[in-house]
């Protein structure tokens, strides 16, 4: 299984960015697909996750601003980021938890920089 993230970049505060993560290989259900981020000097934190049945949860700092989705085939996950703030600056990672195989897969990071 491989995950490939894309879509990072530089944006001004208040702007939007869309991250995409392409999943190759088989992720079985039940599973959780997620976005994490890590800012310099800080621990990696959960941004959003979506369960195989469709339920989605968000970190408190992004609720109401970010929206996570995935396609039915679970080949692509999207993180739509709106009303971006400088504190959203981080490297964003997509991840897939295969709960049946008890495996966790990570994509490479995508840099998101929000200028004030």
C-alpha positions in Angstrom: 0.0 0.0 0.0 1.3 3.4 -0.9 -0.1 6.9 -0.2 0.9 9.9 -2.3 -0.1 13.4 -1.0 -0.3 16.5 -3.2 -1.7 20.0 -3.2 0.4 21.8 -0.6 1.7 25.3 -1.1 1.8 28.9 0.1 -1.3 30.9 0.7 -2.3 34.1 2.5 -4.3 34.0 5.7 -8.0 33.6 4.9 -7.2 31.6 1.8 -8.0 28.1 0.8 -6.0 25.0 -0.2 -7.0 21.5 -1.1 -4.9 18.5 -0.3 -5.3 15.2 -2.1 -4.0 11.8 -1.2 -3.9 8.9 -3.7 -4.1 5.4 -2.3 -2.7 2.5 -4.2 -3.0 -1.1 -3.0 -5.8 -2.6 -0.9 -7.1 -1.1 2.3 -9.6 -3.4 3.9 -12.6 -2.5 6.0 -12.9 -1.6 8.8 -10.5 1.2 8.3 -9.8 4.8 9.2 -8.3 7.4 6.7 -6.8 10.4 8.2 -4.8 13.6 7.8 -2.2 14.6 10.4 0.0 17.6 10.6 3.3 18.5 12.2 4.5 22.1 12.8 8.2 22.8 13.5 9.0 22.0 17.1 5.6 20.4 17.8 4.2 16.9 17.9 2.2 15.4 15.1 -1.5 16.0 15.6 -4.6 14.6 14.1 -6.4 17.0 11.8 -9.3 14.9 10.5 -10.3 11.3 10.1 -13.0 9.4 8.3 -14.1 6.0 9.2 -15.0 3.3 6.6 -18.7 3.7 7.4 -18.4 7.4 6.6 -18.3 9.1 10.0 -15.9 12.1 10.1 -14.2 13.8 13.1 -12.0 16.9 13.2 -9.5 18.3 15.5 -10.8 21.3 17.6 -8.5 23.8 15.9 -9.9 23.0 12.4 -13.6 22.4 13.1 -15.8 24.4 10.9 -12.9 25.3 8.5 -11.7 22.0 7.1 -13.6 19.3 5.4 -12.4 15.8 4.8 -13.9 13.4 2.2 -13.0 10.3 0.3 -14.2 8.5 -2.8 -16.3 5.4 -2.6 -13.5 3.2 -3.8 -11.3 4.6 -1.0 -8.6 5.5 -3.6 -8.5 9.2 -2.9 -8.9 11.3 0.2 -9.3 15.0 0.1 -8.7 17.7 2.8 -10.4 21.0 1.8 -8.9 23.7 4.0 -10.8 27.0 4.2 -10.2 30.2 6.2 -6.6 29.3 6.7 -4.6 30.8 9.5 -0.8 31.2 10.0 -1.0 28.6 12.8 -2.2 26.0 10.2 1.3 26.1 8.8 2.7 22.6 9.0 3.7 19.5 7.0 0.5 17.6 6.4 0.5 13.8 6.2 -2.2 11.4 5.0 -2.5 8.1 6.7 -4.6 4.9 6.3 -5.3 2.6 9.2 -6.2 -0.9 8.1 -7.9 -2.1 11.2 -8.4 -5.7 9.9 -4.7 -6.2 9.0 -3.6 -3.9 11.9 -1.4 -1.9 9.6 -0.8 1.8 9.5 0.4 3.4 6.2 1.7 6.9 5.8 2.1 9.2 2.8 4.9 11.6 2.4 4.3 15.1 3.8 2.9 18.0 1.9 4.1 21.5 3.1 1.3 24.0 3.8 2.5 27.5 4.6 0.0 30.3 5.5 1.4 33.8 5.5 -0.1 36.6 7.7 
